[in-house]
Amino acid sequence: MDVTTHIADFADFISASPSSYHAAAESARRLRAAGFTERVETEAWSGEAGRFFVVRDGAIIAWVQPEGAGPTTPFRILGAHTDSPSFKLKPKPTVGASGWLQAGVEVYGGPLLNSWLDRELELAGRLVTTDGTEHLVRTGPFLRIPQLAVHLDREVNDGLKLDRQRHLTPVFGTGELAEADLLAHLAGLAGIDAADIAGYDVLVADTQAPARFGLGGELFAASRMDNLTSVHAGLVALLDASEDVPGDALASAAHISVLAAFDHEELGSSSTSGASGPFLDDVLTRIGAALGAAPADRLQAYAASWCVSSDAGHAIHPNYPERHDPANRPLAGHGPLLKINANQRYATDAHGAALWARCCAAAGVQYQEFVSNNTVPCGSTIGPLTATRLGIRTVDVGPALLSMHSARELCHIADPAALAEAIRAFFRGA
């Protein structure tokens, strides 16, 4: 896979995906263009072979079902998530003070708060009208969270402390509150009447375009790389693998390849479209049922299945090397991570490590082991959740980033392409 082509396409994907809802819609658009058929959850599903996807809110699951699939055909699942730490619009969102118009927002997940200051931001998400119709909306550059000038806080460089209620309310204009209506502005962009808006899920996103920079253009910075890097890599890999197997090769495939991009991972995944919810189990159950699977057949299929949970990990930080494990020190540009934790914050075990080694060898890419410093507790992923909920063997992997959970994260341009190649090998049965 050409690194330059991949990173340019990744940049386009990020630019089209300022919210989880936009990421699901952009993924669906690309799948339709490649010949995938949308399944609707309120309709019956047949068991014919083909390429399919289903969208639930800000999550999407796509799969390639071979001609020879039967009740016990196993699954190869790539799990990722579409959401990122940010801020979410509150009810009664038009607020303000001292002549400034502001947007009332609530912190979403665990963002690196200071990274959101003094940036041109946008609102993006969905509006739902009283008839239940969903409308995607985005404003483009519209908001800014202004930091207090150093002249008014002489100790700021000795330690910045932000109050989540008082200091993180973005400005979007000046004037009188009685004359402003943020929802009316969003409604106008969506082409609907503000009075018809019954609900909304609208988040804040950075508007700075993704960019290559540095010596030889080898560095890449963008918003929402955690975890659009994995969503895009899984999407590219599924599309590439499905193009490789039209006809006879598809008929001989030994598994059903699945991309599962969940929402709400940054909140703990407990939702109807999160990894702790029923979405993946619902889809796999319906695929199996359409193939005539009895409950025992389904368990047999799961026993032979694999899930690769792909989420961002940490490259060693040159300014904070002491925060990393002294022996395992992942480097930017040296391939995707195999994420390991003794307390099962990551789901990787010895068999999962062997699977990932086979996938990377088949793809011709190197990989690196990641484990946390014992004094720096690690986060977790959808991996343990999926393994626990479905009983499917799972391994945790991901791209190496700097500045994770910042408004703008950083990686080496070679790593997203290498991740996609390894996932492609996984879908091919390595």
Beta strands, then each sheet from edge to edge (+ up, - down):
strand 1: 37-38
strand 2: 50-56
strand 3: 59-65
strand 4: 75-81
strand 5: 86-97
strand 6: 100-108
strand 7: 121-129
strand 8: 134-138
strand 9: 171-174
strand 10: 197-206
strand 11: 211-213
strand 12: 219-222
strand 13: 256-262
strand 14: 306-310
strand 15: 313-314
strand 16: 337-339
strand 17: 368-370
strand 18: 393-398
strand 19: 400-401
strand 20: 409-412
sheet 1: 1+ 2+ 3- 13+ 4+ 14+ 18+ 16- 17-
sheet 2: 5+ 6- 9+
sheet 3: 8+ 7- 10+
sheet 4: 11+ 12- 20+
sheet 5: 15+ 19+
end
